[in-house]
Amino acid sequence: MASKGNLTKARLAESMLELIQTNGYSGTGLNAVIEHAAAPKGSIYFHFPDGKEGLGVAAVELAAKQFETLITEAAVSAGSAAGAARAAIEALASLVSGSNFRLGCPVSVVTLEMGAENERLRGACAAAFESWIAPTSALLEANGIDAAEARSLATVVVSMIEGAVILSRAMQSTQPLLSAADVVAELIDQRCKATGGAR
């Protein structure tokens, strides 16, 4: 069972993550995080001695784990690599739509805002993207695509999803994400067929 301190630390990271999604990294103040998390005032510097930067890294790492879980669960439940990609993107579309298009990808937000200014945050974002590319690449390899092409295709898939999330939020519509799901699934299916791998 998690200790009270660990629960507070996790709640702070979750609040930071949600507030970054809605307000951006620069627009998220520590007082807002404390209020959102209903945490004691001194708790941020107790759990995150490096303040907002450390909390931002924790939020990015949390987002990475959440989406990595989404990919993994889709891979397990779907019968093919193409089906897994479609399931993951459709689940993401539901999350974005369910938030009334207020929530997007916090990793892309932090990358765009802080990637050129803060090396630690940039590194955390790069690691987050890698944590999505790697399992996608492994899934493609398991379906018969060679390692180099699987890596390249996985990078394209993650890039397409990131762009589709931004367009969906701007247009207040899931259509960009659903269109990406169609194209990604078709592309993966074509590459698997071309290599003689499983569909």
C-alpha positions in Angstrom: 0.0 0.0 0.0 1.3 3.4 -1.0 2.3 5.8 1.8 0.5 9.1 2.4 3.6 10.9 1.1 3.8 8.8 -2.1 0.1 9.4 -2.7 0.6 13.1 -2.4 3.6 13.0 -4.7 1.6 11.1 -7.3 -1.3 13.5 -6.9 0.9 16.5 -7.5 2.3 14.9 -10.7 -1.2 14.0 -11.9 -2.4 17.6 -11.3 0.7 19.0 -13.1 0.0 16.7 -16.0 -3.7 17.8 -16.3 -2.9 21.5 -15.9 -0.1 21.3 -18.6 -2.7 19.8 -20.9 -5.2 22.6 -20.4 -2.9 25.6 -19.6 0.5 24.7 -21.0 3.7 24.4 -19.1 4.4 28.1 -18.8 0.8 28.8 -17.9 0.8 26.3 -15.0 1.9 27.8 -11.7 2.9 25.9 -8.6 0.1 27.4 -6.6 -2.4 26.2 -9.1 -0.9 22.7 -8.9 -1.2 22.7 -5.1 -4.8 23.9 -5.3 -5.7 21.3 -8.0 -4.1 18.5 -6.0 -5.5 19.6 -2.7 -2.0 19.2 -1.3 -0.3 21.0 1.6 1.6 24.1 0.6 5.1 22.9 1.4 4.5 19.5 -0.3 5.9 20.5 -3.7 9.3 21.4 -2.5 9.3 18.4 -0.1 8.6 15.9 -3.0 10.2 18.0 -5.8 13.2 19.9 -4.3 13.9 21.3 -7.8 10.5 22.8 -8.0 8.5 23.2 -11.2 11.2 21.6 -13.4 11.2 18.4 -11.4 7.4 18.4 -11.3 7.3 18.9 -15.1 9.6 16.0 -15.6 7.4 13.8 -13.4 4.3 14.9 -15.4 6.0 14.0 -18.7 7.1 10.7 -17.3 3.5 10.0 -16.1 2.1 10.9 -19.6 4.7 8.5 -21.2 3.6 5.6 -19.0 -0.1 6.3 -19.6 0.3 6.2 -23.4 2.7 3.3 -23.3 0.0 1.4 -21.4 -2.5 2.3 -24.0 -0.3 1.0 -26.8 0.5 -2.2 -24.8 -3.2 -2.9 -24.0 -4.2 -2.3 -27.7 -1.5 -4.7 -28.8 -2.8 -7.4 -26.5 -6.4 -7.0 -27.4 -6.1 -6.5 -31.1 -5.5 -9.4 -33.5 -3.0 -7.6 -35.6 -0.5 -4.7 -35.7 -2.8 -2.6 -37.8 -5.7 -3.4 -35.4 -3.6 -2.4 -32.4 -2.7 0.9 -34.0 -6.3 1.6 -34.9 -7.5 0.7 -31.3 -4.9 2.9 -29.7 -5.7 5.9 -31.9 -9.4 5.5 -31.4 -9.0 5.2 -27.6 -7.0 8.5 -27.8 -9.7 10.1 -29.9 -12.2 9.2 -27.2 -10.0 10.7 -24.5 -9.6 13.9 -26.4 -13.3 14.1 -27.2 -14.3 13.2 -23.7 -12.4 16.2 -22.4 -14.3 18.5 -24.7 -11.0 18.9 -26.6 -9.3 20.5 -23.7 -6.8 17.7 -23.2 -4.1 16.9 -25.7 -0.6 15.5 -25.5 1.3 17.2 -22.7 4.6 15.9 -24.0 4.2 17.8 -27.3 3.2 20.9 -25.3 6.3 20.8 -23.1 8.5 20.1 -26.1 7.2 23.1 -28.0 7.3 25.4 -25.0 10.5 24.3 -23.3 12.5 22.1 -25.6 14.9 24.8 -26.7 15.2 26.3 -23.2 15.5 23.5 -20.7 17.7 20.4 -21.5 16.2 18.3 -18.7 12.7 18.8 -19.9 13.7 18.2 -23.5 15.4 15.0 -22.5 12.3 13.8 -20.6 10.1 14.6 -23.7 12.5 12.7 -26.0 12.5 9.7 -23.6 8.6 9.8 -23.6 8.4 9.7 -27.3 11.0 6.9 -27.4 8.8 4.9 -24.9 6.0 5.0 -27.5 8.2 4.4 -30.6 10.0 1.4 -29.1 6.9 -0.8 -28.3 5.3 0.2 -31.6 8.5 -0.8 -33.4 8.6 -4.1 -31.5 5.0 -4.9 -32.4 5.8 -4.2 -36.1 8.8 -6.5 -35.9 6.7 -9.2 -34.4 4.5 -8.9 -37.5 7.4 -9.6 -39.9 8.8 -6.1 -40.6 12.6 -5.9 -40.3 14.0 -3.9 -37.5 15.2 -0.8 -39.4 11.9 -0.4 -41.3 9.9 -1.1 -38.1 11.7 1.6 -36.3 11.2 4.1 -39.2 7.5 3.2 -39.5 6.9 3.4 -35.7 8.5 6.9 -35.7 6.1 8.0 -38.5 3.1 6.5 -36.7 3.9 8.4 -33.5 4.5 11.6 -35.4 1.2 11.3 -37.3 -0.7 10.7 -34.0 0.9 13.7 -32.4 -0.1 15.9 -35.4 -3.6 14.5 -35.4 -4.1 15.3 -31.7 -3.2 18.9 -32.4 -5.5 19.2 -35.4 -8.4 17.5 -33.5 -8.1 20.0 -30.7 -7.9 23.0 -33.1 -10.9 21.8 -35.1 -12.9 20.5 -32.1 -13.3 17.3 -34.0 -12.1 13.7 -33.7 -12.0 13.4 -37.5 -8.2 14.1 -37.8 -7.5 11.3 -35.3 -10.0 8.9 -36.9 -8.5 9.7 -40.4 -5.0 9.0 -39.0 -6.3 5.7 -37.6 -7.5 4.7 -41.1 -4.2 5.7 -42.8 -1.9 4.2 -40.1 -3.8 0.9 -40.1 -3.7 0.7 -43.9 0.0 1.6 -44.1 0.9 -1.0 -41.5 -1.3 -3.7 -43.1 0.4 -3.0 -46.5 3.9 -3.2 -45.0 3.1 -6.5 -43.2 1.7 -8.0 -46.4 4.7 -6.8 -48.4 7.0 -8.6 -46.0 4.8 -11.7 -45.7 4.2 -11.0 -42.0 1.0 -11.5 -40.1 -1.7 -9.0 -40.6 
